[in-house]
Amino acid sequence: VRPRPAGAVSSYWLPAQQVALSSEWSPGSPQAHVGDALTLDLTVQAEGLTAEQLPDLSTLITIPPGLKAYPDEPRLDNTTPGDTLIGRREQSIALIADRPGTFTLPALQLRWWNTTRDVAQEVVVPARTIVMLPNPAAPAGAAHPAVRAEGAEGAEGAEGAAARVSHGDPWLWASIALALAWMATLGGWYGASRPRRSPPRAPAPAPSPDAARSRAAFLQACRKDDPRAARRHLLAWVDAERPASPPAGLNGMARQIGDPEIERLLRELDRACYAGGAWRGEALARALTELPAAAKRVPERKSTLAPLYH
């Protein structure tokens, strides 16, 4: 057993015959809206090492300010074609922005030691720039300051005109009093005849970080057709957004929503988790990009008949 070479300096030690590193983005376009997730799928494969010996790639990525990273559980796989051991580690990382802007992920560099040539080598995932657009559901801004300034100047002008009225003409004062009374009557009639506008609705509160993370993980599991992960993250998402009334499983969630199509998709998911078989998550992800409001329950009518047993 030889000691580790002096040139192999890093937080991990990868002595292997061959190492490959690859990346893939989902969706393929490098842009999303604030609150939505961009998923980076990383795969490292080493010849001569087990999957358990490969490093956690999510700890080697530098996340720029304004982005939050939510790594999923890694998928480990070991194969032995012939006399060679090949370890493979797949790691998915959901990236969610808390503000719009352009963000650059630095290159991911993975150093390893080539045991065949006895030299240090490196595999790299290039840097990537992503664009996070504003959330289209954000509330509109307040009125422009110039509008408020114009109203203030109009009020000041009316007060100035009243202050400049001559104090020596009693008929002028009587005319002004009648004019003001007439304007007050006209204003009251106009205000009573105008339709009343309902007050603007307050913008919906932003989702909590736990809800956003669970939502991103649920949609990612649907894209990967993983029913167990989709079920787990979907219930965590509902629990984070509705802590006062979390559903008891997928059947309870279906009853809360009250939508026949979503109920059918949830039952298919439940069946795939417990009975096995192929499952496609595309339809469920499309139906549950956001949580629908819970259906209103119709109060049960009390029976007027006396109970049979006391």
FIKOLZA-690119 format. One record per residue (C-alpha): z, y, x; residue number from 1; residue in three letters. Coordinates in steps of 0.05 Angstrom, whole numbers, always signed. Layout:
REM residues N
<r Z="Z" Y="Y" X="X" i="NUM" aa="ala"/>
...
//
This chain:
REM residues 310
<r Z="+0" Y="+0" X="+0" i="1" aa="val"/>
<r Z="-23" Y="+65" X="+32" i="2" aa="arg"/>
<r Z="+12" Y="+132" X="+20" i="3" aa="pro"/>
<r Z="-20" Y="+186" X="-22" i="4" aa="arg"/>
<r Z="-68" Y="+228" X="+20" i="5" aa="pro"/>
<r Z="-46" Y="+297" X="+40" i="6" aa="ala"/>
<r Z="-107" Y="+328" X="+6" i="7" aa="gly"/>
<r Z="-89" Y="+299" X="-62" i="8" aa="ala"/>
<r Z="-46" Y="+357" X="-87" i="9" aa="val"/>
<r Z="-39" Y="+365" X="-163" i="10" aa="ser"/>
<r Z="+9" Y="+350" X="-220" i="11" aa="ser"/>
<r Z="-22" Y="+281" X="-229" i="12" aa="tyr"/>
<r Z="-51" Y="+227" X="-185" i="13" aa="trp"/>
<r Z="-117" Y="+194" X="-203" i="14" aa="leu"/>
<r Z="-140" Y="+142" X="-152" i="15" aa="pro"/>
<r Z="-202" Y="+111" X="-183" i="16" aa="ala"/>
<r Z="-270" Y="+83" X="-167" i="17" aa="gln"/>
<r Z="-304" Y="+130" X="-216" i="18" aa="gln"/>
<r Z="-281" Y="+185" X="-266" i="19" aa="val"/>
<r Z="-322" Y="+218" X="-321" i="20" aa="ala"/>
<r Z="-302" Y="+277" X="-365" i="21" aa="leu"/>
<r Z="-339" Y="+302" X="-427" i="22" aa="ser"/>
<r Z="-328" Y="+351" X="-484" i="23" aa="ser"/>
<r Z="-354" Y="+362" X="-554" i="24" aa="glu"/>
<r Z="-342" Y="+418" X="-605" i="25" aa="trp"/>
<r Z="-335" Y="+410" X="-680" i="26" aa="ser"/>
<r Z="-368" Y="+445" X="-714" i="27" aa="pro"/>
<r Z="-424" Y="+451" X="-664" i="28" aa="gly"/>
<r Z="-429" Y="+527" X="-671" i="29" aa="ser"/>
<r Z="-379" Y="+563" X="-625" i="30" aa="pro"/>
<r Z="-353" Y="+608" X="-681" i="31" aa="gln"/>
<r Z="-306" Y="+605" X="-741" i="32" aa="ala"/>
<r Z="-264" Y="+650" X="-785" i="33" aa="his"/>
<r Z="-192" Y="+670" X="-774" i="34" aa="val"/>
<r Z="-148" Y="+614" X="-802" i="35" aa="gly"/>
<r Z="-202" Y="+560" X="-795" i="36" aa="asp"/>
<r Z="-202" Y="+510" X="-739" i="37" aa="ala"/>
<r Z="-251" Y="+497" X="-682" i="38" aa="leu"/>
<r Z="-239" Y="+428" X="-654" i="39" aa="thr"/>
<r Z="-249" Y="+411" X="-581" i="40" aa="leu"/>
<r Z="-257" Y="+335" X="-569" i="41" aa="asp"/>
<r Z="-244" Y="+316" X="-496" i="42" aa="leu"/>
<r Z="-257" Y="+247" X="-467" i="43" aa="thr"/>
<r Z="-237" Y="+223" X="-397" i="44" aa="val"/>
<r Z="-256" Y="+154" X="-372" i="45" aa="gln"/>
<r Z="-235" Y="+123" X="-306" i="46" aa="ala"/>
<r Z="-256" Y="+59" X="-271" i="47" aa="glu"/>
<r Z="-196" Y="+25" X="-240" i="48" aa="gly"/>
<r Z="-142" Y="+58" X="-283" i="49" aa="leu"/>
<r Z="-111" Y="+43" X="-350" i="50" aa="thr"/>
<r Z="-115" Y="+93" X="-407" i="51" aa="ala"/>
<r Z="-40" Y="+104" X="-402" i="52" aa="glu"/>
<r Z="-48" Y="+129" X="-330" i="53" aa="gln"/>
<r Z="-97" Y="+184" X="-349" i="54" aa="leu"/>
<r Z="-68" Y="+255" X="-356" i="55" aa="pro"/>
<r Z="-57" Y="+293" X="-421" i="56" aa="asp"/>
<r Z="-117" Y="+339" X="-420" i="57" aa="leu"/>
<r Z="-86" Y="+387" X="-471" i="58" aa="ser"/>
<r Z="-35" Y="+408" X="-417" i="59" aa="thr"/>
<r Z="-90" Y="+425" X="-368" i="60" aa="leu"/>
<r Z="-126" Y="+476" X="-412" i="61" aa="ile"/>
<r Z="-108" Y="+550" X="-408" i="62" aa="thr"/>
<r Z="-107" Y="+579" X="-478" i="63" aa="ile"/>
<r Z="-123" Y="+655" X="-481" i="64" aa="pro"/>
<r Z="-77" Y="+701" X="-522" i="65" aa="pro"/>
<r Z="-96" Y="+705" X="-595" i="66" aa="gly"/>
<r Z="-111" Y="+630" X="-600" i="67" aa="leu"/>
<r Z="-63" Y="+574" X="-617" i="68" aa="lys"/>
<r Z="-76" Y="+502" X="-596" i="69" aa="ala"/>
<r Z="-55" Y="+441" X="-638" i="70" aa="tyr"/>
<r Z="-68" Y="+376" X="-600" i="71" aa="pro"/>
<r Z="-75" Y="+312" X="-641" i="72" aa="asp"/>
<r Z="-48" Y="+245" X="-620" i="73" aa="glu"/>
<r Z="-92" Y="+216" X="-564" i="74" aa="pro"/>
<r Z="-132" Y="+152" X="-574" i="75" aa="arg"/>
<r Z="-125" Y="+104" X="-516" i="76" aa="leu"/>
<r Z="-171" Y="+45" X="-501" i="77" aa="asp"/>
<r Z="-173" Y="-5" X="-444" i="78" aa="asn"/>
<r Z="-232" Y="-52" X="-431" i="79" aa="thr"/>
<r Z="-246" Y="-103" X="-376" i="80" aa="thr"/>
<r Z="-320" Y="-115" X="-368" i="81" aa="pro"/>
<r Z="-323" Y="-169" X="-315" i="82" aa="gly"/>
<r Z="-271" Y="-157" X="-260" i="83" aa="asp"/>
<r Z="-267" Y="-82" X="-272" i="84" aa="thr"/>
<r Z="-213" Y="-45" X="-312" i="85" aa="leu"/>
<r Z="-237" Y="+17" X="-350" i="86" aa="ile"/>
<r Z="-187" Y="+63" X="-384" i="87" aa="gly"/>
<r Z="-210" Y="+114" X="-435" i="88" aa="arg"/>
<r Z="-170" Y="+171" X="-466" i="89" aa="arg"/>
<r Z="-197" Y="+214" X="-524" i="90" aa="glu"/>
<r Z="-160" Y="+278" X="-540" i="91" aa="gln"/>
<r Z="-175" Y="+326" X="-598" i="92" aa="ser"/>
<r Z="-148" Y="+398" X="-597" i="93" aa="ile"/>
<r Z="-153" Y="+444" X="-658" i="94" aa="ala"/>
<r Z="-159" Y="+518" X="-640" i="95" aa="leu"/>
<r Z="-138" Y="+570" X="-692" i="96" aa="ile"/>
<r Z="-142" Y="+646" X="-683" i="97" aa="ala"/>
<r Z="-91" Y="+694" X="-712" i="98" aa="asp"/>
<r Z="-139" Y="+753" X="-703" i="99" aa="arg"/>
<r Z="-214" Y="+763" X="-699" i="100" aa="pro"/>
<r Z="-248" Y="+771" X="-632" i="101" aa="gly"/>
<r Z="-283" Y="+737" X="-574" i="102" aa="thr"/>
<r Z="-244" Y="+687" X="-533" i="103" aa="phe"/>
<r Z="-262" Y="+651" X="-469" i="104" aa="thr"/>
<r Z="-233" Y="+584" X="-451" i="105" aa="leu"/>
<r Z="-233" Y="+576" X="-375" i="106" aa="pro"/>
<r Z="-265" Y="+515" X="-344" i="107" aa="ala"/>
<r Z="-224" Y="+451" X="-345" i="108" aa="leu"/>
<r Z="-221" Y="+420" X="-275" i="109" aa="gln"/>
<r Z="-197" Y="+349" X="-266" i="110" aa="leu"/>
<r Z="-185" Y="+327" X="-194" i="111" aa="arg"/>
<r Z="-186" Y="+253" X="-174" i="112" aa="trp"/>
<r Z="-187" Y="+211" X="-111" i="113" aa="trp"/>
<r Z="-247" Y="+167" X="-99" i="114" aa="asn"/>
<r Z="-218" Y="+102" X="-72" i="115" aa="thr"/>
<r Z="-286" Y="+75" X="-53" i="116" aa="thr"/>
<r Z="-305" Y="+134" X="-8" i="117" aa="arg"/>
<r Z="-233" Y="+156" X="+6" i="118" aa="asp"/>
<r Z="-246" Y="+229" X="-11" i="119" aa="val"/>
<r Z="-221" Y="+279" X="-63" i="120" aa="ala"/>
<r Z="-270" Y="+295" X="-119" i="121" aa="gln"/>
<r Z="-271" Y="+337" X="-183" i="122" aa="glu"/>
<r Z="-301" Y="+334" X="-252" i="123" aa="val"/>
<r Z="-308" Y="+398" X="-293" i="124" aa="val"/>
<r Z="-318" Y="+419" X="-366" i="125" aa="val"/>
<r Z="-351" Y="+488" X="-362" i="126" aa="pro"/>
<r Z="-319" Y="+550" X="-391" i="127" aa="ala"/>
<r Z="-336" Y="+565" X="-464" i="128" aa="arg"/>
<r Z="-336" Y="+630" X="-503" i="129" aa="thr"/>
<r Z="-320" Y="+625" X="-577" i="130" aa="ile"/>
<r Z="-323" Y="+678" X="-632" i="131" aa="val"/>
<r Z="-271" Y="+684" X="-687" i="132" aa="met"/>
<r Z="-296" Y="+725" X="-747" i="133" aa="leu"/>
<r Z="-251" Y="+763" X="-797" i="134" aa="pro"/>
<r Z="-226" Y="+723" X="-856" i="135" aa="asn"/>
<r Z="-273" Y="+739" X="-915" i="136" aa="pro"/>
<r Z="-214" Y="+735" X="-963" i="137" aa="ala"/>
<r Z="-176" Y="+792" X="-929" i="138" aa="ala"/>
<r Z="-155" Y="+849" X="-976" i="139" aa="pro"/>
<r Z="-196" Y="+913" X="-976" i="140" aa="ala"/>
<r Z="-166" Y="+973" X="-939" i="141" aa="gly"/>
<r Z="-132" Y="+1033" X="-969" i="142" aa="ala"/>
<r Z="-170" Y="+1096" X="-991" i="143" aa="ala"/>
<r Z="-199" Y="+1139" X="-936" i="144" aa="his"/>
<r Z="-152" Y="+1195" X="-912" i="145" aa="pro"/>
<r Z="-204" Y="+1248" X="-929" i="146" aa="ala"/>
<r Z="-198" Y="+1231" X="-1003" i="147" aa="val"/>
<r Z="-123" Y="+1242" X="-1001" i="148" aa="arg"/>
<r Z="-131" Y="+1307" X="-962" i="149" aa="ala"/>
<r Z="-181" Y="+1334" X="-1013" i="150" aa="glu"/>
<r Z="-131" Y="+1321" X="-1070" i="151" aa="gly"/>
<r Z="-76" Y="+1356" X="-1032" i="152" aa="ala"/>
<r Z="-119" Y="+1417" X="-1017" i="153" aa="glu"/>
<r Z="-138" Y="+1422" X="-1092" i="154" aa="gly"/>
<r Z="-65" Y="+1423" X="-1113" i="155" aa="ala"/>
<r Z="-48" Y="+1476" X="-1061" i="156" aa="glu"/>
<r Z="-107" Y="+1519" X="-1085" i="157" aa="gly"/>
<r Z="-83" Y="+1517" X="-1157" i="158" aa="ala"/>
<r Z="-13" Y="+1539" X="-1136" i="159" aa="glu"/>
<r Z="-42" Y="+1595" X="-1095" i="160" aa="gly"/>
<r Z="-84" Y="+1621" X="-1153" i="161" aa="ala"/>
<r Z="-22" Y="+1622" X="-1199" i="162" aa="ala"/>
<r Z="+17" Y="+1660" X="-1147" i="163" aa="ala"/>
<r Z="-37" Y="+1713" X="-1142" i="164" aa="arg"/>
<r Z="-36" Y="+1730" X="-1217" i="165" aa="val"/>
<r Z="-18" Y="+1803" X="-1231" i="166" aa="ser"/>
<r Z="+52" Y="+1814" X="-1259" i="167" aa="his"/>
<r Z="+36" Y="+1878" X="-1297" i="168" aa="gly"/>
<r Z="-9" Y="+1855" X="-1355" i="169" aa="asp"/>
<r Z="+29" Y="+1822" X="-1414" i="170" aa="pro"/>
<r Z="-36" Y="+1803" X="-1449" i="171" aa="trp"/>
<r Z="-60" Y="+1767" X="-1387" i="172" aa="leu"/>
<r Z="+5" Y="+1727" X="-1385" i="173" aa="trp"/>
<r Z="-2" Y="+1709" X="-1459" i="174" aa="ala"/>
<r Z="-74" Y="+1685" X="-1446" i="175" aa="ser"/>
<r Z="-52" Y="+1644" X="-1387" i="176" aa="ile"/>
<r Z="+4" Y="+1611" X="-1428" i="177" aa="ala"/>
<r Z="-44" Y="+1593" X="-1484" i="178" aa="leu"/>
<r Z="-94" Y="+1565" X="-1434" i="179" aa="ala"/>
<r Z="-41" Y="+1523" X="-1400" i="180" aa="leu"/>
<r Z="-18" Y="+1495" X="-1467" i="181" aa="ala"/>
<r Z="-89" Y="+1478" X="-1487" i="182" aa="trp"/>
<r Z="-101" Y="+1444" X="-1420" i="183" aa="met"/>
<r Z="-36" Y="+1404" X="-1426" i="184" aa="ala"/>
<r Z="-57" Y="+1380" X="-1496" i="185" aa="thr"/>
<r Z="-127" Y="+1362" X="-1471" i="186" aa="leu"/>
<r Z="-98" Y="+1325" X="-1411" i="187" aa="gly"/>
<r Z="-50" Y="+1285" X="-1455" i="188" aa="gly"/>
<r Z="-106" Y="+1265" X="-1503" i="189" aa="trp"/>
<r Z="-152" Y="+1245" X="-1445" i="190" aa="tyr"/>
<r Z="-97" Y="+1204" X="-1412" i="191" aa="gly"/>
<r Z="-80" Y="+1168" X="-1477" i="192" aa="ala"/>
<r Z="-153" Y="+1152" X="-1492" i="193" aa="ser"/>
<r Z="-170" Y="+1123" X="-1423" i="194" aa="arg"/>
<r Z="-164" Y="+1047" X="-1416" i="195" aa="pro"/>
<r Z="-104" Y="+1027" X="-1375" i="196" aa="arg"/>
<r Z="-119" Y="+992" X="-1310" i="197" aa="arg"/>
<r Z="-77" Y="+934" X="-1290" i="198" aa="ser"/>
<r Z="-42" Y="+944" X="-1223" i="199" aa="pro"/>
<r Z="-78" Y="+914" X="-1163" i="200" aa="pro"/>
<r Z="-56" Y="+845" X="-1144" i="201" aa="arg"/>
<r Z="-18" Y="+837" X="-1080" i="202" aa="ala"/>
<r Z="-57" Y="+799" X="-1026" i="203" aa="pro"/>
<r Z="-39" Y="+726" X="-1020" i="204" aa="ala"/>
<r Z="+11" Y="+712" X="-964" i="205" aa="pro"/>
<r Z="-19" Y="+685" X="-900" i="206" aa="ala"/>
<r Z="-9" Y="+610" X="-890" i="207" aa="pro"/>
<r Z="+49" Y="+589" X="-846" i="208" aa="ser"/>
<r Z="+32" Y="+562" X="-776" i="209" aa="pro"/>
<r Z="+55" Y="+492" X="-799" i="210" aa="asp"/>
<r Z="+8" Y="+495" X="-859" i="211" aa="ala"/>
<r Z="-51" Y="+520" X="-817" i="212" aa="ala"/>
<r Z="-39" Y="+466" X="-765" i="213" aa="arg"/>
<r Z="-34" Y="+410" X="-817" i="214" aa="ser"/>
<r Z="-96" Y="+436" X="-854" i="215" aa="arg"/>
<r Z="-136" Y="+436" X="-790" i="216" aa="ala"/>
<r Z="-112" Y="+366" X="-773" i="217" aa="ala"/>
<r Z="-129" Y="+341" X="-843" i="218" aa="phe"/>
<r Z="-200" Y="+368" X="-841" i="219" aa="leu"/>
<r Z="-209" Y="+339" X="-771" i="220" aa="gln"/>
<r Z="-185" Y="+270" X="-795" i="221" aa="ala"/>
<r Z="-235" Y="+274" X="-852" i="222" aa="cys"/>
<r Z="-291" Y="+289" X="-804" i="223" aa="arg"/>
<r Z="-271" Y="+228" X="-763" i="224" aa="lys"/>
<r Z="-265" Y="+184" X="-825" i="225" aa="asp"/>
<r Z="-193" Y="+167" X="-807" i="226" aa="asp"/>
<r Z="-157" Y="+154" X="-874" i="227" aa="pro"/>
<r Z="-86" Y="+144" X="-847" i="228" aa="arg"/>
<r Z="-88" Y="+209" X="-807" i="229" aa="ala"/>
<r Z="-120" Y="+246" X="-866" i="230" aa="ala"/>
<r Z="-65" Y="+222" X="-913" i="231" aa="arg"/>
<r Z="-9" Y="+240" X="-865" i="232" aa="arg"/>
<r Z="-35" Y="+310" X="-850" i="233" aa="his"/>
<r Z="-54" Y="+325" X="-922" i="234" aa="leu"/>
<r Z="+17" Y="+311" X="-947" i="235" aa="leu"/>
<r Z="+45" Y="+353" X="-889" i="236" aa="ala"/>
<r Z="-2" Y="+410" X="-909" i="237" aa="trp"/>
<r Z="+21" Y="+408" X="-982" i="238" aa="val"/>
<r Z="+94" Y="+403" X="-961" i="239" aa="asp"/>
<r Z="+87" Y="+465" X="-915" i="240" aa="ala"/>
<r Z="+52" Y="+507" X="-969" i="241" aa="glu"/>
<r Z="+94" Y="+485" X="-1028" i="242" aa="arg"/>
<r Z="+164" Y="+468" X="-1000" i="243" aa="pro"/>
<r Z="+196" Y="+480" X="-1069" i="244" aa="ala"/>
<r Z="+155" Y="+425" X="-1104" i="245" aa="ser"/>
<r Z="+126" Y="+376" X="-1053" i="246" aa="pro"/>
<r Z="+88" Y="+318" X="-1087" i="247" aa="pro"/>
<r Z="+113" Y="+246" X="-1083" i="248" aa="ala"/>
<r Z="+52" Y="+216" X="-1048" i="249" aa="gly"/>
<r Z="-22" Y="+223" X="-1064" i="250" aa="leu"/>
<r Z="-12" Y="+202" X="-1137" i="251" aa="asn"/>
<r Z="+39" Y="+258" X="-1147" i="252" aa="gly"/>
<r Z="-8" Y="+307" X="-1114" i="253" aa="met"/>
<r Z="-65" Y="+286" X="-1160" i="254" aa="ala"/>
<r Z="-20" Y="+297" X="-1221" i="255" aa="arg"/>
<r Z="-1" Y="+366" X="-1195" i="256" aa="gln"/>
<r Z="-73" Y="+388" X="-1186" i="257" aa="ile"/>
<r Z="-100" Y="+357" X="-1251" i="258" aa="gly"/>
<r Z="-173" Y="+355" X="-1228" i="259" aa="asp"/>
<r Z="-207" Y="+288" X="-1245" i="260" aa="pro"/>
<r Z="-255" Y="+291" X="-1186" i="261" aa="glu"/>
<r Z="-201" Y="+307" X="-1135" i="262" aa="ile"/>
<r Z="-157" Y="+253" X="-1167" i="263" aa="glu"/>
<r Z="-213" Y="+202" X="-1157" i="264" aa="arg"/>
<r Z="-221" Y="+222" X="-1083" i="265" aa="leu"/>
<r Z="-146" Y="+218" X="-1071" i="266" aa="leu"/>
<r Z="-143" Y="+149" X="-1101" i="267" aa="arg"/>
<r Z="-200" Y="+127" X="-1056" i="268" aa="glu"/>
<r Z="-161" Y="+154" X="-996" i="269" aa="leu"/>
<r Z="-98" Y="+118" X="-1018" i="270" aa="asp"/>
<r Z="-136" Y="+53" X="-1028" i="271" aa="arg"/>
<r Z="-168" Y="+58" X="-958" i="272" aa="ala"/>
<r Z="-99" Y="+68" X="-926" i="273" aa="cys"/>
<r Z="-67" Y="+7" X="-958" i="274" aa="tyr"/>
<r Z="-125" Y="-40" X="-974" i="275" aa="ala"/>
<r Z="-169" Y="-24" X="-914" i="276" aa="gly"/>
<r Z="-244" Y="-20" X="-915" i="277" aa="gly"/>
<r Z="-293" Y="+35" X="-897" i="278" aa="ala"/>
<r Z="-276" Y="+107" X="-918" i="279" aa="trp"/>
<r Z="-317" Y="+171" X="-913" i="280" aa="arg"/>
<r Z="-277" Y="+235" X="-912" i="281" aa="gly"/>
<r Z="-334" Y="+286" X="-921" i="282" aa="glu"/>
<r Z="-327" Y="+292" X="-997" i="283" aa="ala"/>
<r Z="-251" Y="+301" X="-995" i="284" aa="leu"/>
<r Z="-256" Y="+353" X="-940" i="285" aa="ala"/>
<r Z="-308" Y="+391" X="-981" i="286" aa="arg"/>
<r Z="-264" Y="+388" X="-1044" i="287" aa="ala"/>
<r Z="-199" Y="+408" X="-1007" i="288" aa="leu"/>
<r Z="-218" Y="+463" X="-959" i="289" aa="thr"/>
<r Z="-162" Y="+501" X="-993" i="290" aa="glu"/>
<r Z="-106" Y="+474" X="-1037" i="291" aa="leu"/>
<r Z="-121" Y="+485" X="-1111" i="292" aa="pro"/>
<r Z="-67" Y="+514" X="-1155" i="293" aa="ala"/>
<r Z="-23" Y="+464" X="-1191" i="294" aa="ala"/>
<r Z="-42" Y="+451" X="-1263" i="295" aa="ala"/>
<r Z="+3" Y="+480" X="-1316" i="296" aa="lys"/>
<r Z="+43" Y="+427" X="-1351" i="297" aa="arg"/>
<r Z="+42" Y="+425" X="-1427" i="298" aa="val"/>
<r Z="+114" Y="+421" X="-1452" i="299" aa="pro"/>
<r Z="+130" Y="+357" X="-1489" i="300" aa="glu"/>
<r Z="+144" Y="+364" X="-1563" i="301" aa="arg"/>
<r Z="+212" Y="+341" X="-1584" i="302" aa="lys"/>
<r Z="+213" Y="+288" X="-1636" i="303" aa="ser"/>
<r Z="+248" Y="+304" X="-1702" i="304" aa="thr"/>
<r Z="+266" Y="+231" X="-1714" i="305" aa="leu"/>
<r Z="+336" Y="+208" X="-1699" i="306" aa="ala"/>
<r Z="+342" Y="+160" X="-1640" i="307" aa="pro"/>
<r Z="+346" Y="+87" X="-1656" i="308" aa="leu"/>
<r Z="+405" Y="+74" X="-1608" i="309" aa="tyr"/>
<r Z="+464" Y="+118" X="-1590" i="310" aa="his"/>
//
